[in-house]
């Protein structure tokens, strides 16, 4: 480390400082790799509201905690705040990373409910009323039938929006009806598969309901969404004329 960096670091021990001189910092060999996608998500968050959370560096200005935040600040051209802690080593970094606990979806939801966000209040009511997971409930309420990583990031930023409550209620009630015939009806992967079906223009609920009532034994517990989709499709097409059989979509555009 050059003398100017050393002088700066020694003067700044345990103080919250701020700089746009990103070249002051370096990364410690052996620390976790920077994940570009996480940097982009943080940059988006900082643009919405920069909480100015300090990164932590040692006296050699090596980043011990906050690599992604530093890169995100670089990306958006915002000053980075930092705290110098003397003597931090790679072992300290590993210990810090292993004990950090991320917020749960429930904690994000209740945080925005307490702040009076109406869309989150509706989401909370929906989860409490129909007892589906937060992610499944979001997929029903956003009128898409699925959520992707961008939707999840928006949810954490307080940007989730409800699009169609009545349609979501209708979907939830239909899936709950299936519970009379299939014990795994609340399994997240099954709910996701049913949303695929219920949002498919070729899927007719009354046809599926009839098949379910007569041949519910053909609906089996599966591992993933695609497997459940195959199973739902097979049940729907059972004793259905060739011209009326359906092929459910397996993928959605994530853009």
C-alpha positions in Angstrom: 0.0 0.0 0.0 1.4 3.4 -0.9 2.0 6.0 1.9 -1.0 8.2 1.1 -3.4 5.2 1.5 -1.7 4.2 4.7 -2.0 7.7 6.2 -5.6 7.9 5.1 -6.4 4.6 6.6 -4.7 5.3 9.9 -6.5 8.6 10.3 -9.9 7.1 9.5 -9.8 4.1 11.9 -13.4 3.4 13.2 -14.8 6.6 11.6 -17.5 6.7 8.9 -15.9 8.3 5.8 -17.1 8.9 2.3 -15.2 9.1 -1.1 -15.6 8.8 -4.8 -12.0 7.8 -5.2 -12.8 4.1 -5.8 -9.2 3.4 -6.6 -8.4 3.7 -2.9 -9.8 0.2 -2.4 -8.6 -3.2 -3.3 -10.0 -6.7 -2.9 -8.4 -9.4 -0.7 -7.2 -12.5 -2.4 -9.4 -15.4 -1.4 -12.6 -13.4 -0.7 -15.8 -14.3 -2.5 -16.1 -13.4 -6.2 -18.2 -10.4 -7.1 -21.5 -11.5 -8.7 -22.4 -9.1 -11.5 -26.2 -9.7 -11.2 -26.1 -8.8 -7.5 -24.2 -5.6 -8.4 -26.9 -4.6 -10.9 -29.7 -5.2 -8.3 -27.8 -3.1 -5.7 -27.3 -0.4 -8.3 -31.0 -0.3 -9.0 -31.7 -0.1 -5.2 -29.2 2.7 -4.7 -30.8 4.7 -7.6 -34.2 4.4 -5.9 -32.8 5.4 -2.4 -29.2 5.3 -1.3 -29.1 4.2 2.3 -25.4 4.9 2.4 -24.5 1.7 4.2 -20.8 1.7 4.8 -18.5 -0.9 3.5 -15.8 -2.2 5.9 -12.1 -2.2 5.0 -9.0 -3.0 6.9 -6.0 -0.6 7.4 -4.7 -1.6 4.0 -8.0 -0.4 2.4 -8.8 -4.0 1.4 -12.6 -4.5 1.3 -13.7 -6.9 4.0 -17.4 -6.5 3.7 -19.3 -4.7 0.9 -17.6 -5.6 -2.4 -20.9 -5.6 -4.2 -21.9 -2.2 -2.8 -18.6 -0.7 -3.8 -19.1 -1.9 -7.4 -22.7 -0.7 -7.4 -21.6 2.8 -6.3 -19.0 2.8 -9.0 -21.7 1.8 -11.5 -24.1 4.7 -10.6 -21.3 7.2 -9.7 -22.4 7.6 -6.1 -19.9 8.2 -3.2 -19.2 5.1 -1.2 -19.2 5.3 2.6 -16.6 3.2 4.4 -15.3 2.3 7.9 -11.7 1.3 8.5 -11.3 -1.6 11.0 -7.8 -2.4 12.0 -6.5 -5.9 11.7 -9.3 -7.6 9.8 -8.2 -10.8 8.0 -9.7 -13.3 5.5 -10.7 -15.5 8.4 -12.7 -12.6 9.9 -14.4 -12.1 6.5 -15.5 -15.7 6.4 -16.8 -15.5 9.9 -18.8 -12.3 9.1 -20.3 -13.8 6.0 -21.3 -17.0 7.7 -23.2 -15.2 10.5 -25.1 -12.6 8.4 -28.8 -13.4 8.1 -30.8 -12.2 5.2 -34.3 -10.8 5.6 -37.0 -13.3 4.9 -39.9 -12.6 2.5 -42.2 -12.4 5.5 -40.0 -9.7 7.0 -40.0 -7.7 3.8 -43.7 -8.0 3.5 -44.5 -6.9 7.1 -42.0 -4.1 6.9 -43.8 -2.5 3.9 -47.2 -3.3 5.5 -46.2 -1.3 8.6 -45.1 1.5 6.3 -48.6 1.7 4.8 -47.9 0.4 1.3 -51.4 -0.5 0.0 -50.3 -3.2 -2.4 -48.4 -5.0 0.4 -51.4 -4.7 2.6 -53.5 -6.5 -0.1 -50.7 -9.1 -0.5 -50.7 -9.7 3.3 -54.5 -10.0 3.3 -54.4 -12.5 0.4 -51.7 -14.6 2.1 -53.6 -14.7 5.4 -56.9 -15.4 3.7 -55.9 -18.1 1.2 -52.8 -19.5 3.0 -50.6 -19.7 -0.1 -46.9 -18.8 0.0 -45.9 -15.2 -0.6 -44.3 -16.0 -3.9 -47.4 -17.9 -5.1 -49.7 -15.1 -3.9 -47.6 -12.5 -5.7 -47.9 -14.7 -8.9 -51.7 -14.6 -8.6 -52.0 -11.0 -7.8 -49.6 -9.7 -10.5 -51.8 -11.1 -13.3 -48.9 -12.9 -14.9 -49.1 -16.3 -13.1 -45.4 -16.3 -12.3 -42.6 -14.2 -10.8 -39.0 -13.9 -11.8 -35.8 -12.6 -10.2 -36.7 -9.0 -11.2 -40.1 -9.3 -9.6 -38.5 -10.6 -6.4 -36.0 -7.7 -6.4 -38.8 -5.2 -6.9 -40.7 -6.8 -4.0 -37.7 -6.2 -1.7 -37.5 -2.6 -2.8 -41.2 -1.9 -2.1 -42.2 -1.8 -5.8 -44.6 -4.8 -5.9 -47.9 -3.9 -7.5 -51.2 -5.7 -7.4 -52.8 -5.9 -10.9 -56.0 -8.0 -10.6 -57.4 -8.9 -7.2 -60.6 -10.6 -8.5 -58.8 -12.8 -10.9 -56.3 -13.8 -8.1 -59.2 -14.7 -5.8 -60.8 -16.8 -8.5 -57.5 -18.7 -9.1 -57.0 -19.2 -5.4 -60.5 -20.5 -4.9 -60.1 -23.0 -7.8 -56.9 -24.3 -6.4 -58.5 -24.7 -3.0 -61.3 -26.6 -4.6 -58.7 -29.1 -5.9 -57.8 -29.7 -2.3 -60.9 -31.8 -1.9 -59.3 -34.4 -4.2 -55.5 -33.8 -3.9 -53.7 -33.5 -0.6 -50.7 -31.7 -2.1 -52.7 -28.8 -3.5 -50.8 -26.2 -1.5 -47.3 -27.4 -2.5 -45.6 -24.4 -4.2 -44.6 -26.3 -7.3 -48.2 -27.6 -7.8 -49.7 -24.1 -7.3 -47.2 -22.7 -9.8 -48.2 -25.4 -12.3 -51.9 -24.8 -11.8 -51.3 -21.1 -12.4 -49.7 -22.0 -15.7 -52.8 -24.0 -16.6 -55.3 -21.5 -15.4 -53.6 -18.7 -17.4 -53.5 -20.8 -20.5 -56.2 -19.8 -23.1 -56.8 -23.4 -24.1 -57.3 -24.6 -20.5 -61.0 -24.9 -19.7 -61.7 -25.1 -16.0 -65.0 -27.0 -16.3 -63.3 -29.7 -18.3 -60.5 -30.1 -15.8 -62.9 -30.0 -12.9 -64.9 -32.9 -14.4 -61.7 -34.9 -15.0 -60.6 -34.2 -11.4 -63.9 -35.3 -9.9 -63.9 -38.5 -11.9 -60.2 -39.4 -12.1 -58.5 -37.6 -9.2 -56.3 -40.7 -8.6 -54.3 -39.8 -11.7 -53.1 -36.6 -10.0 -49.9 -37.6 -8.2 -47.3 -35.8 -6.0 -44.4 -34.5 -8.2 -41.1 -32.9 -7.6 -41.1 -29.8 -9.7 -43.3 -27.4 -11.6 -42.7 -29.0 -15.0 -43.6 -32.5 -13.6 -46.8 -31.2 -12.1 -47.6 -29.4 -15.4 -47.2 -32.8 -17.3 -49.5 -34.5 -14.7 -52.2 -31.8 -15.0 -52.0 -32.0 -18.7 -52.4 -35.8 -18.7 -55.4 -35.6 -16.4 -57.0 -32.9 -18.5 -56.5 -34.9 -21.7 -57.7 -38.2 -20.2 -60.8 -39.3 -22.2 -60.7 -36.0 -24.1 -61.1 -36.1 -27.9 -57.9 -35.5 -29.8 -59.1 -32.1 -31.2 -59.8 -30.8 -27.6 -56.6 -32.0 -26.0 -54.2 -29.3 -24.8 -50.4 -28.7 -24.6 -49.6 -26.5 -21.7 -46.7 -24.0 -21.9 -43.7 -24.8 -19.9 -41.8 -21.5 -20.1 -42.6 -17.8 -19.7 -40.7 -14.8 -21.1 -38.8 -13.5 -18.1 -38.3 -10.0 -19.6 
